Amino acid sequence: MNAVLSNVMNPAQMMIINSFASATSQKELDELRDLLLDYYNQKLQEELQRLWADGTLDQKRLDELKGEHFRTPYQDQ
């Protein structure tokens, strides 16, 4: 089941909620958000470097992906 739709939160979700709940200002909320964004950006960069190093991703593949359309198509109503 999708974690967002579940009534039970995992420990990571609870930690994030408690962290944001304890923020006392908009500045603290912004700082927490930036920390999370920085964390996931770092993880993404590490994965991209791994893919580049093992040859899964290279300039040729990037050029191929540049023209791809990845959005979910709208269904005709």
N, CA, C and O atoms as a CHARMM CRD file, in Angstrom:
* protein
*
  308
    1    1 MET  N      0.83800  -1.17800   0.00000 PROA 1      0.00000
    2    1 MET  CA     0.00000   0.00000   0.00000 PROA 1      0.00000
    3    1 MET  C      0.88200   1.24000   0.00000 PROA 1      0.00000
    4    1 MET  O      1.92600   1.25900   0.65300 PROA 1      0.00000
    5    2 ASN  N      0.48300   2.24900  -0.70700 PROA 2      0.00000
    6    2 ASN  CA     1.21200   3.50400  -0.77800 PROA 2      0.00000
    7    2 ASN  C      1.30900   4.12500   0.61200 PROA 2      0.00000
    8    2 ASN  O      0.29900   4.26000   1.30200 PROA 2      0.00000
    9    3 ALA  N      2.53000   4.50700   1.03200 PROA 3      0.00000
   10    3 ALA  CA     2.74300   5.05500   2.37400 PROA 3      0.00000
   11    3 ALA  C      1.92600   6.31900   2.60700 PROA 3      0.00000
   12    3 ALA  O      1.50100   6.58100   3.73200 PROA 3      0.00000
   13    4 VAL  N      1.70400   7.10000   1.56800 PROA 4      0.00000
   14    4 VAL  CA     0.93400   8.33900   1.72000 PROA 4      0.00000
   15    4 VAL  C     -0.52100   8.01900   2.06100 PROA 4      0.00000
   16    4 VAL  O     -1.16900   8.77200   2.78900 PROA 4      0.00000
   17    5 LEU  N     -1.02800   6.92200   1.54500 PROA 5      0.00000
   18    5 LEU  CA    -2.42500   6.57000   1.76900 PROA 5      0.00000
   19    5 LEU  C     -2.62700   5.72900   3.02500 PROA 5      0.00000
   20    5 LEU  O     -3.76200   5.51700   3.45000 PROA 5      0.00000
   21    6 SER  N     -1.57100   5.26300   3.60500 PROA 6      0.00000
   22    6 SER  CA    -1.65400   4.41200   4.78100 PROA 6      0.00000
   23    6 SER  C     -1.98100   5.23100   6.02400 PROA 6      0.00000
   24    6 SER  O     -1.58400   6.39200   6.12800 PROA 6      0.00000
   25    7 ASN  N     -2.70400   4.62800   6.96800 PROA 7      0.00000
   26    7 ASN  CA    -3.01500   5.29700   8.23100 PROA 7      0.00000
   27    7 ASN  C     -1.86300   5.21300   9.21800 PROA 7      0.00000
   28    7 ASN  O     -1.86200   5.91900  10.22700 PROA 7      0.00000
   29    8 VAL  N     -0.88700   4.36400   8.94600 PROA 8      0.00000
   30    8 VAL  CA     0.24400   4.17200   9.84200 PROA 8      0.00000
   31    8 VAL  C      1.47900   4.79700   9.21500 PROA 8      0.00000
   32    8 VAL  O      1.82200   4.51400   8.06700 PROA 8      0.00000
   33    9 MET  N      2.14200   5.65100   9.98600 PROA 9      0.00000
   34    9 MET  CA     3.35700   6.28700   9.48300 PROA 9      0.00000
   35    9 MET  C      4.57800   5.50800   9.94700 PROA 9      0.00000
   36    9 MET  O      4.60600   4.94700  11.04300 PROA 9      0.00000
   37   10 ASN  N      5.58500   5.49000   9.08400 PROA 10     0.00000
   38   10 ASN  CA     6.82000   4.82200   9.45400 PROA 10     0.00000
   39   10 ASN  C      7.67000   5.77100  10.32400 PROA 10     0.00000
   40   10 ASN  O      7.35400   6.95700  10.42100 PROA 10     0.00000
   41   11 PRO  N      8.72900   5.26700  10.94700 PROA 11     0.00000
   42   11 PRO  CA     9.53500   6.10300  11.84300 PROA 11     0.00000
   43   11 PRO  C     10.12700   7.34400  11.16600 PROA 11     0.00000
   44   11 PRO  O     10.23200   8.39500  11.79900 PROA 11     0.00000
   45   12 ALA  N     10.50900   7.24000   9.90600 PROA 12     0.00000
   46   12 ALA  CA    11.06700   8.40100   9.20900 PROA 12     0.00000
   47   12 ALA  C     10.01100   9.49300   9.04400 PROA 12     0.00000
   48   12 ALA  O     10.29800  10.67500   9.23100 PROA 12     0.00000
   49   13 GLN  N      8.79100   9.09000   8.69400 PROA 13     0.00000
   50   13 GLN  CA     7.71700  10.06100   8.55000 PROA 13     0.00000
   51   13 GLN  C      7.40300  10.74000   9.87800 PROA 13     0.00000
   52   13 GLN  O      7.18400  11.95000   9.92800 PROA 13     0.00000
   53   14 MET  N      7.38300   9.96300  10.94200 PROA 14     0.00000
   54   14 MET  CA     7.11700  10.53600  12.26600 PROA 14     0.00000
   55   14 MET  C      8.22200  11.50900  12.67500 PROA 14     0.00000
   56   14 MET  O      7.93600  12.56700  13.23500 PROA 14     0.00000
   57   15 MET  N      9.47900  11.16100  12.40100 PROA 15     0.00000
   58   15 MET  CA    10.58300  12.04100  12.74200 PROA 15     0.00000
   59   15 MET  C     10.47400  13.37000  12.00400 PROA 15     0.00000
   60   15 MET  O     10.69600  14.43200  12.58400 PROA 15     0.00000
   61   16 ILE  N     10.13100  13.30200  10.72000 PROA 16     0.00000
   62   16 ILE  CA    10.00300  14.53200   9.93700 PROA 16     0.00000
   63   16 ILE  C      8.84000  15.37400  10.44100 PROA 16     0.00000
   64   16 ILE  O      8.97200  16.59000  10.57800 PROA 16     0.00000
   65   17 ILE  N      7.71500  14.74800  10.71400 PROA 17     0.00000
   66   17 ILE  CA     6.56100  15.49700  11.23400 PROA 17     0.00000
   67   17 ILE  C      6.90400  16.14500  12.56300 PROA 17     0.00000
   68   17 ILE  O      6.59700  17.31800  12.77800 PROA 17     0.00000
   69   18 ASN  N      7.53700  15.39900  13.45400 PROA 18     0.00000
   70   18 ASN  CA     7.90700  15.96400  14.75100 PROA 18     0.00000
   71   18 ASN  C      8.91300  17.10000  14.60000 PROA 18     0.00000
   72   18 ASN  O      8.84800  18.08500  15.33600 PROA 18     0.00000
   73   19 SER  N      9.83600  16.97500  13.66200 PROA 19     0.00000
   74   19 SER  CA    10.81700  18.03600  13.43300 PROA 19     0.00000
   75   19 SER  C     10.13600  19.30900  12.94600 PROA 19     0.00000
   76   19 SER  O     10.42400  20.40200  13.43400 PROA 19     0.00000
   77   20 PHE  N      9.23800  19.16400  11.98800 PROA 20     0.00000
   78   20 PHE  CA     8.54500  20.33400  11.47200 PROA 20     0.00000
   79   20 PHE  C      7.58100  20.90800  12.51500 PROA 20     0.00000
   80   20 PHE  O      7.38800  22.12200  12.57800 PROA 20     0.00000
   81   21 ALA  N      6.98600  20.05100  13.32000 PROA 21     0.00000
   82   21 ALA  CA     6.05200  20.52400  14.34500 PROA 21     0.00000
   83   21 ALA  C      6.75900  21.33500  15.42400 PROA 21     0.00000
   84   21 ALA  O      6.16100  22.22600  16.02600 PROA 21     0.00000
   85   22 SER  N      8.03000  21.02900  15.66700 PROA 22     0.00000
   86   22 SER  CA     8.74600  21.74700  16.71200 PROA 22     0.00000
   87   22 SER  C      9.35700  23.05400  16.22400 PROA 22     0.00000
   88   22 SER  O      9.88800  23.82100  17.02700 PROA 22     0.00000
   89   23 ALA  N      9.29200  23.31800  14.93100 PROA 23     0.00000
   90   23 ALA  CA     9.82100  24.57600  14.39700 PROA 23     0.00000
   91   23 ALA  C      8.99000  25.73400  14.93500 PROA 23     0.00000
   92   23 ALA  O      7.76100  25.67400  14.97200 PROA 23     0.00000
   93   24 THR  N      9.68000  26.78200  15.34800 PROA 24     0.00000
   94   24 THR  CA     8.98100  27.91400  15.97100 PROA 24     0.00000
   95   24 THR  C      8.85400  29.12100  15.05700 PROA 24     0.00000
   96   24 THR  O      8.25000  30.12200  15.44000 PROA 24     0.00000
   97   25 SER  N      9.41000  29.04300  13.86600 PROA 25     0.00000
   98   25 SER  CA     9.33200  30.18600  12.95100 PROA 25     0.00000
   99   25 SER  C      9.38200  29.70300  11.50800 PROA 25     0.00000
  100   25 SER  O      9.73800  28.56100  11.22000 PROA 25     0.00000
  101   26 GLN  N      9.01700  30.60500  10.62400 PROA 26     0.00000
  102   26 GLN  CA     9.09700  30.28900   9.20200 PROA 26     0.00000
  103   26 GLN  C     10.54100  30.03400   8.79900 PROA 26     0.00000
  104   26 GLN  O     10.81100  29.19900   7.93600 PROA 26     0.00000
  105   27 LYS  N     11.47000  30.75300   9.42400 PROA 27     0.00000
  106   27 LYS  CA    12.88800  30.56600   9.11900 PROA 27     0.00000
  107   27 LYS  C     13.32500  29.13900   9.44600 PROA 27     0.00000
  108   27 LYS  O     14.04800  28.51600   8.66800 PROA 27     0.00000
  109   28 GLU  N     12.88800  28.62300  10.59400 PROA 28     0.00000
  110   28 GLU  CA    13.22900  27.24300  10.95400 PROA 28     0.00000
  111   28 GLU  C     12.61900  26.24700   9.98000 PROA 28     0.00000
  112   28 GLU  O     13.26400  25.26900   9.60500 PROA 28     0.00000
  113   29 LEU  N     11.37900  26.49000   9.57000 PROA 29     0.00000
  114   29 LEU  CA    10.74200  25.61300   8.58000 PROA 29     0.00000
  115   29 LEU  C     11.52400  25.62300   7.27200 PROA 29     0.00000
  116   29 LEU  O     11.75000  24.57700   6.66400 PROA 29     0.00000
  117   30 ASP  N     11.93000  26.80700   6.84800 PROA 30     0.00000
  118   30 ASP  CA    12.70800  26.92700   5.61800 PROA 30     0.00000
  119   30 ASP  C     14.04400  26.18800   5.73600 PROA 30     0.00000
  120   30 ASP  O     14.48200  25.52800   4.79400 PROA 30     0.00000
  121   31 GLU  N     14.68300  26.30600   6.90000 PROA 31     0.00000
  122   31 GLU  CA    15.96000  25.62700   7.11500 PROA 31     0.00000
  123   31 GLU  C     15.79200  24.10700   7.10200 PROA 31     0.00000
  124   31 GLU  O     16.61600  23.40000   6.52200 PROA 31     0.00000
  125   32 LEU  N     14.73700  23.60300   7.73300 PROA 32     0.00000
  126   32 LEU  CA    14.46300  22.16100   7.71900 PROA 32     0.00000
  127   32 LEU  C     14.20200  21.67200   6.29900 PROA 32     0.00000
  128   32 LEU  O     14.71500  20.63300   5.88400 PROA 32     0.00000
  129   33 ARG  N     13.40100  22.43100   5.56400 PROA 33     0.00000
  130   33 ARG  CA    13.11400  22.07200   4.17100 PROA 33     0.00000
  131   33 ARG  C     14.40400  22.03200   3.36000 PROA 33     0.00000
  132   33 ARG  O     14.62900  21.10500   2.58200 PROA 33     0.00000
  133   34 ASP  N     15.25100  23.04900   3.54700 PROA 34     0.00000
  134   34 ASP  CA    16.51700  23.09600   2.81400 PROA 34     0.00000
  135   34 ASP  C     17.42100  21.92500   3.16900 PROA 34     0.00000
  136   34 ASP  O     18.11200  21.39000   2.30200 PROA 34     0.00000
  137   35 LEU  N     17.42200  21.51900   4.44200 PROA 35     0.00000
  138   35 LEU  CA    18.21800  20.36000   4.84700 PROA 35     0.00000
  139   35 LEU  C     17.74900  19.09700   4.13200 PROA 35     0.00000
  140   35 LEU  O     18.56500  18.31400   3.64600 PROA 35     0.00000
  141   36 LEU  N     16.44000  18.90200   4.07100 PROA 36     0.00000
  142   36 LEU  CA    15.90400  17.73100   3.37300 PROA 36     0.00000
  143   36 LEU  C     16.22200  17.77500   1.88100 PROA 36     0.00000
  144   36 LEU  O     16.59600  16.76100   1.29000 PROA 36     0.00000
  145   37 LEU  N     16.07100  18.94800   1.27700 PROA 37     0.00000
  146   37 LEU  CA    16.37900  19.08300  -0.14200 PROA 37     0.00000
  147   37 LEU  C     17.85900  18.81800  -0.40600 PROA 37     0.00000
  148   37 LEU  O     18.20900  18.14800  -1.37800 PROA 37     0.00000
  149   38 ASP  N     18.72700  19.34300   0.45900 PROA 38     0.00000
  150   38 ASP  CA    20.16600  19.10800   0.30400 PROA 38     0.00000
  151   38 ASP  C     20.49600  17.62600   0.43700 PROA 38     0.00000
  152   38 ASP  O     21.32100  17.10100  -0.31100 PROA 38     0.00000
  153   39 TYR  N     19.85500  16.95300   1.38700 PROA 39     0.00000
  154   39 TYR  CA    20.09400  15.52400   1.58600 PROA 39     0.00000
  155   39 TYR  C     19.73500  14.73600   0.32600 PROA 39     0.00000
  156   39 TYR  O     20.53000  13.92900  -0.15600 PROA 39     0.00000
  157   40 TYR  N     18.53500  14.97300  -0.20300 PROA 40     0.00000
  158   40 TYR  CA    18.10500  14.21600  -1.37600 PROA 40     0.00000
  159   40 TYR  C     18.88300  14.61500  -2.62600 PROA 40     0.00000
  160   40 TYR  O     19.09600  13.78600  -3.51100 PROA 40     0.00000
  161   41 ASN  N     19.30500  15.86400  -2.70900 PROA 41     0.00000
  162   41 ASN  CA    20.15900  16.27800  -3.82000 PROA 41     0.00000
  163   41 ASN  C     21.49500  15.54300  -3.76000 PROA 41     0.00000
  164   41 ASN  O     22.00000  15.09600  -4.78900 PROA 41     0.00000
  165   42 GLN  N     22.07100  15.41500  -2.56700 PROA 42     0.00000
  166   42 GLN  CA    23.32900  14.68900  -2.40300 PROA 42     0.00000
  167   42 GLN  C     23.16500  13.22900  -2.81500 PROA 42     0.00000
  168   42 GLN  O     24.02000  12.68300  -3.51300 PROA 42     0.00000
  169   43 LYS  N     22.06900  12.59000  -2.38700 PROA 43     0.00000
  170   43 LYS  CA    21.82300  11.19600  -2.75500 PROA 43     0.00000
  171   43 LYS  C     21.66600  11.05100  -4.26800 PROA 43     0.00000
  172   43 LYS  O     22.17500  10.09700  -4.85700 PROA 43     0.00000
  173   44 LEU  N     20.97300  11.98100  -4.88800 PROA 44     0.00000
  174   44 LEU  CA    20.80000  11.94400  -6.33500 PROA 44     0.00000
  175   44 LEU  C     22.14200  12.09400  -7.04200 PROA 44     0.00000
  176   44 LEU  O     22.42500  11.36600  -7.99300 PROA 44     0.00000
  177   45 GLN  N     22.96900  13.02700  -6.58700 PROA 45     0.00000
  178   45 GLN  CA    24.28500  13.21500  -7.19800 PROA 45     0.00000
  179   45 GLN  C     25.14700  11.96700  -7.05700 PROA 45     0.00000
  180   45 GLN  O     25.85400  11.58900  -7.99100 PROA 45     0.00000
  181   46 GLU  N     25.08800  11.32500  -5.88900 PROA 46     0.00000
  182   46 GLU  CA    25.85000  10.08800  -5.67600 PROA 46     0.00000
  183   46 GLU  C     25.39200   8.99100  -6.63900 PROA 46     0.00000
  184   46 GLU  O     26.21500   8.26900  -7.20200 PROA 46     0.00000
  185   47 GLU  N     24.09000   8.87100  -6.82100 PROA 47     0.00000
  186   47 GLU  CA    23.56500   7.84800  -7.72900 PROA 47     0.00000
  187   47 GLU  C     23.94600   8.15300  -9.17700 PROA 47     0.00000
  188   47 GLU  O     24.29900   7.24800  -9.93200 PROA 47     0.00000
  189   48 LEU  N     23.87400   9.41300  -9.55900 PROA 48     0.00000
  190   48 LEU  CA    24.28200   9.78100 -10.91700 PROA 48     0.00000
  191   48 LEU  C     25.76100   9.48600 -11.14600 PROA 48     0.00000
  192   48 LEU  O     26.13900   9.00400 -12.21300 PROA 48     0.00000
  193   49 GLN  N     26.59300   9.77000 -10.15900 PROA 49     0.00000
  194   49 GLN  CA    28.02200   9.46700 -10.28100 PROA 49     0.00000
  195   49 GLN  C     28.25700   7.96300 -10.39800 PROA 49     0.00000
  196   49 GLN  O     29.11100   7.52200 -11.16800 PROA 49     0.00000
  197   50 ARG  N     27.50200   7.18000  -9.63700 PROA 50     0.00000
  198   50 ARG  CA    27.62800   5.72500  -9.71000 PROA 50     0.00000
  199   50 ARG  C     27.22900   5.22500 -11.08900 PROA 50     0.00000
  200   50 ARG  O     27.92200   4.39300 -11.67500 PROA 50     0.00000
  201   51 LEU  N     26.11300   5.72900 -11.61200 PROA 51     0.00000
  202   51 LEU  CA    25.65400   5.31600 -12.93400 PROA 51     0.00000
  203   51 LEU  C     26.65000   5.71600 -14.01800 PROA 51     0.00000
  204   51 LEU  O     26.86700   4.97100 -14.97400 PROA 51     0.00000
  205   52 TRP  N     27.25000   6.88700 -13.86800 PROA 52     0.00000
  206   52 TRP  CA    28.24200   7.34400 -14.84400 PROA 52     0.00000
  207   52 TRP  C     29.48700   6.45800 -14.76700 PROA 52     0.00000
  208   52 TRP  O     30.03900   6.05700 -15.79100 PROA 52     0.00000
  209   53 ALA  N     29.92300   6.15800 -13.53500 PROA 53     0.00000
  210   53 ALA  CA    31.14300   5.36000 -13.33600 PROA 53     0.00000
  211   53 ALA  C     30.98200   3.93800 -13.86900 PROA 53     0.00000
  212   53 ALA  O     31.92900   3.37000 -14.41400 PROA 53     0.00000
  213   54 ASP  N     29.78000   3.35600 -13.71400 PROA 54     0.00000
  214   54 ASP  CA    29.62500   1.97100 -14.17900 PROA 54     0.00000
  215   54 ASP  C     29.17300   1.88100 -15.64100 PROA 54     0.00000
  216   54 ASP  O     28.96200   0.78500 -16.16100 PROA 54     0.00000
  217   55 GLY  N     29.02700   3.02100 -16.29200 PROA 55     0.00000
  218   55 GLY  CA    28.71200   3.03300 -17.71400 PROA 55     0.00000
  219   55 GLY  C     27.24000   2.97900 -18.05300 PROA 55     0.00000
  220   55 GLY  O     26.87900   3.01400 -19.22900 PROA 55     0.00000
  221   56 THR  N     26.37700   2.89500 -17.04900 PROA 56     0.00000
  222   56 THR  CA    24.93800   2.87700 -17.30600 PROA 56     0.00000
  223   56 THR  C     24.48600   4.19500 -17.92000 PROA 56     0.00000
  224   56 THR  O     23.59200   4.22400 -18.76600 PROA 56     0.00000
  225   57 LEU  N     25.10700   5.27500 -17.49000 PROA 57     0.00000
  226   57 LEU  CA    24.77100   6.61000 -17.97600 PROA 57     0.00000
  227   57 LEU  C     26.01500   7.20100 -18.62200 PROA 57     0.00000
  228   57 LEU  O     27.09800   7.19900 -18.03700 PROA 57     0.00000
  229   58 ASP  N     25.84200   7.70400 -19.83400 PROA 58     0.00000
  230   58 ASP  CA    26.94000   8.37700 -20.52100 PROA 58     0.00000
  231   58 ASP  C     26.34300   9.48000 -21.38800 PROA 58     0.00000
  232   58 ASP  O     25.12400   9.65000 -21.43300 PROA 58     0.00000
  233   59 GLN  N     27.19700  10.22400 -22.06900 PROA 59     0.00000
  234   59 GLN  CA    26.70500  11.34600 -22.85700 PROA 59     0.00000
  235   59 GLN  C     25.73500  10.90500 -23.94600 PROA 59     0.00000
  236   59 GLN  O     24.76200  11.60100 -24.23300 PROA 59     0.00000
  237   60 LYS  N     25.99700   9.75200 -24.55000 PROA 60     0.00000
  238   60 LYS  CA    25.09400   9.25000 -25.58900 PROA 60     0.00000
  239   60 LYS  C     23.69900   9.00700 -25.01000 PROA 60     0.00000
  240   60 LYS  O     22.69600   9.39300 -25.61000 PROA 60     0.00000
  241   61 ARG  N     23.64200   8.36100 -23.83500 PROA 61     0.00000
  242   61 ARG  CA    22.34500   8.08300 -23.20200 PROA 61     0.00000
  243   61 ARG  C     21.64800   9.37400 -22.78500 PROA 61     0.00000
  244   61 ARG  O     20.43100   9.49100 -22.92300 PROA 61     0.00000
  245   62 LEU  N     22.41100  10.34800 -22.27400 PROA 62     0.00000
  246   62 LEU  CA    21.82200  11.64300 -21.92400 PROA 62     0.00000
  247   62 LEU  C     21.21100  12.31000 -23.15300 PROA 62     0.00000
  248   62 LEU  O     20.12000  12.87600 -23.08500 PROA 62     0.00000
  249   63 ASP  N     21.91800  12.23900 -24.26700 PROA 63     0.00000
  250   63 ASP  CA    21.39300  12.82400 -25.51000 PROA 63     0.00000
  251   63 ASP  C     20.10900  12.12300 -25.94700 PROA 63     0.00000
  252   63 ASP  O     19.18700  12.77300 -26.44000 PROA 63     0.00000
  253   64 GLU  N     20.04000  10.79800 -25.76900 PROA 64     0.00000
  254   64 GLU  CA    18.82200  10.05600 -26.10600 PROA 64     0.00000
  255   64 GLU  C     17.65900  10.47600 -25.20500 PROA 64     0.00000
  256   64 GLU  O     16.53100  10.63800 -25.66900 PROA 64     0.00000
  257   65 LEU  N     17.94700  10.65000 -23.91500 PROA 65     0.00000
  258   65 LEU  CA    16.89200  11.00300 -22.96100 PROA 65     0.00000
  259   65 LEU  C     16.38600  12.43000 -23.14100 PROA 65     0.00000
  260   65 LEU  O     15.25800  12.74700 -22.76300 PROA 65     0.00000
  261   66 LYS  N     17.21400  13.28000 -23.71400 PROA 66     0.00000
  262   66 LYS  CA    16.85100  14.69100 -23.84600 PROA 66     0.00000
  263   66 LYS  C     15.54400  14.88000 -24.60700 PROA 66     0.00000
  264   66 LYS  O     14.78300  15.79900 -24.30400 PROA 66     0.00000
  265   67 GLY  N     15.27800  14.03700 -25.57800 PROA 67     0.00000
  266   67 GLY  CA    14.07600  14.18300 -26.38000 PROA 67     0.00000
  267   67 GLY  C     12.88100  13.39100 -25.88100 PROA 67     0.00000
  268   67 GLY  O     11.80500  13.46000 -26.47500 PROA 67     0.00000
  269   68 GLU  N     13.05000  12.63800 -24.79700 PROA 68     0.00000
  270   68 GLU  CA    11.96900  11.78700 -24.28500 PROA 68     0.00000
  271   68 GLU  C     10.91100  12.60300 -23.54300 PROA 68     0.00000
  272   68 GLU  O     11.18900  13.65900 -22.97600 PROA 68     0.00000
  273   69 HSD  N      9.70100  12.07800 -23.57100 PROA 69     0.00000
  274   69 HSD  CA     8.57300  12.67200 -22.85600 PROA 69     0.00000
  275   69 HSD  C      8.18100  11.70300 -21.74200 PROA 69     0.00000
  276   69 HSD  O      7.70700  10.60000 -22.01500 PROA 69     0.00000
  277   70 PHE  N      8.37700  12.11300 -20.48400 PROA 70     0.00000
  278   70 PHE  CA     8.16600  11.20400 -19.35800 PROA 70     0.00000
  279   70 PHE  C      6.90100  11.49500 -18.56200 PROA 70     0.00000
  280   70 PHE  O      6.58400  10.74600 -17.63700 PROA 70     0.00000
  281   71 ARG  N      6.18600  12.52800 -18.87900 PROA 71     0.00000
  282   71 ARG  CA     4.95900  12.81700 -18.14000 PROA 71     0.00000
  283   71 ARG  C      3.89500  11.79000 -18.45900 PROA 71     0.00000
  284   71 ARG  O      3.85000  11.24200 -19.56000 PROA 71     0.00000
  285   72 THR  N      3.04800  11.53800 -17.49500 PROA 72     0.00000
  286   72 THR  CA     1.93500  10.62600 -17.70100 PROA 72     0.00000
  287   72 THR  C      0.95500  11.29700 -18.66500 PROA 72     0.00000
  288   72 THR  O      0.53400  12.42900 -18.42700 PROA 72     0.00000
  289   73 PRO  N      0.59200  10.61400 -19.74100 PROA 73     0.00000
  290   73 PRO  CA    -0.34900  11.24900 -20.69100 PROA 73     0.00000
  291   73 PRO  C     -1.72200  11.42200 -20.04700 PROA 73     0.00000
  292   73 PRO  O     -2.16900  10.60300 -19.24300 PROA 73     0.00000
  293   74 TYR  N     -2.35900  12.49800 -20.42400 PROA 74     0.00000
  294   74 TYR  CA    -3.72700  12.73400 -19.95400 PROA 74     0.00000
  295   74 TYR  C     -4.66500  11.75500 -20.63500 PROA 74     0.00000
  296   74 TYR  O     -4.50900  11.43800 -21.81400 PROA 74     0.00000
  297   75 GLN  N     -5.63300  11.28400 -19.88100 PROA 75     0.00000
  298   75 GLN  CA    -6.61700  10.38200 -20.47000 PROA 75     0.00000
  299   75 GLN  C     -7.70400  11.20600 -21.12700 PROA 75     0.00000
  300   75 GLN  O     -8.12500  12.23900 -20.60600 PROA 75     0.00000
  301   76 ASP  N     -8.15300  10.73200 -22.28800 PROA 76     0.00000
  302   76 ASP  CA    -9.25900  11.40400 -22.96100 PROA 76     0.00000
  303   76 ASP  C    -10.51400  11.22900 -22.13800 PROA 76     0.00000
  304   76 ASP  O    -10.81200  10.14200 -21.64500 PROA 76     0.00000
  305   77 GLN  N    -11.22700  12.29900 -22.00300 PROA 77     0.00000
  306   77 GLN  CA   -12.45500  12.26200 -21.18700 PROA 77     0.00000
  307   77 GLN  C    -13.65300  12.01300 -22.06000 PROA 77     0.00000
  308   77 GLN  O    -14.77700  11.94700 -21.56300 PROA 77     0.00000
